Amino acid sequence: MPELPEVEIVRRGLEPVMLGQRLIGVDQRRADLRFPFPEDFPARLMGRTIASVSRRAKYLVITLCDGTVLIMHLGMSGRFTIEHGTQTIAFGDYVYNTGADAKHDHVVFTLANGARIVYNDPRRFGFMVLSTVGEWTAHPLFADLGVEPLGNELSATYLARKAQGKRSDLKSFLLDQRVVAGLGNIYVSEALHQAALSPRRVAGSLSRADGAPTLRAERLVPEIRKVLRAAIDAGGSSLKDYRQTDGSSGGFQNEFAVYGRDGEPCQRPGCTGTIHRTVQAQRATYACGNCQR
């Protein structure tokens, strides 16, 4: 499933083509994806102009000029293809080698500029729902989400407050979407390594008795941001066949310090440890037991 950097890259690919354009065609080719499409889905979008293309956590959020909000999630195998003139750009494959079989083209958006935005999803774990400008942030998908990791609200003080008294492990704490929205398994593993923190450390160790942040919390926040920004700059992480908006592979997997490197030497300068894979809450965890404490 795509993590925050990959969804942000898809957003950046869609925005220049969609922003300010009027939807002159919405071709819904089946009744459901993971969930049924909203009633009268095409009619509620047709003729509207796209006012913004944004992201919240791992969701794409498209706001229309009449206040309608289209919320989209890519699921496990969702991808978009932009067809504009003679150019076709496919992007959004993350894990599974799904190809581009047209029988899995479930929604086609046609814009006034002549572009067609095709949503292809073989496994149909993605979904599209509708809300409004005044209500979408209270939608069940978003109501309990924590702060954005690249936003100003994420701070050592915030993490310390959320972690105070928590006995859960640090990795599970950071993966809790109610704490930080959009963080996933790969980038939590990478950020914890960069901050030299064990994924099995008690989350409460980010907070002092009075609720103030510890030095561990102070170290962790900038590393979370640094890892996410580096992943976005590198075009995301290609586990199998993820593609950026220009069709090339994401490259951040080539920069992983720990993820997928079981048995390899730790890359931290001066560290003589080895990366080991363990399992936490049914998720693979990669860490160096020597320098991550």
Number of C-alpha atoms within 10 A of each C-alpha: 18 25 20 26 27 27 24 22 22 23 19 16 19 20 15 11 17 25 16 19 20 20 23 16 17 20 15 17 12 12 12 15 17 13 13 12 17 14 11 9 17 17 11 14 22 17 18 19 20 23 19 16 20 16 20 18 22 22 23 21 22 21 23 24 15 13 15 21 24 21 21 18 19 26 20 19 23 27 26 25 21 23 16 16 10 5 8 14 17 23 24 25 29 28 16 16 11 17 14 16 10 12 10 19 21 19 19 19 20 23 23 15 15 14 19 23 23 21 22 28 28 21 15 18 16 22 19 21 16 20 17 16 14 10 11 18 15 12 12 9 11 16 11 14 19 17 20 19 21 18 9 8 14 19 18 22 19 19 27 24 18 19 25 19 17 15 13 14 17 22 23 18 21 23 17 15 19 16 21 23 22 27 22 20 17 18 24 24 25 23 24 26 27 21 20 21 23 21 26 16 16 18 24 24 21 28 25 16 11 9 18 17 23 18 13 16 23 17 18 22 21 18 20 22 17 14 22 24 15 15 23 19 14 19 25 29 28 21 17 13 19 26 25 26 21 12 14 15 22 25 21 20 18 10 14 18 22 27 22 18 16 17 14 14 16 23 16 14 6 8 12 12 18 18 22 19 16 12 9 14 8 7 10 14 24 28 30 28 17 14 19 17 15
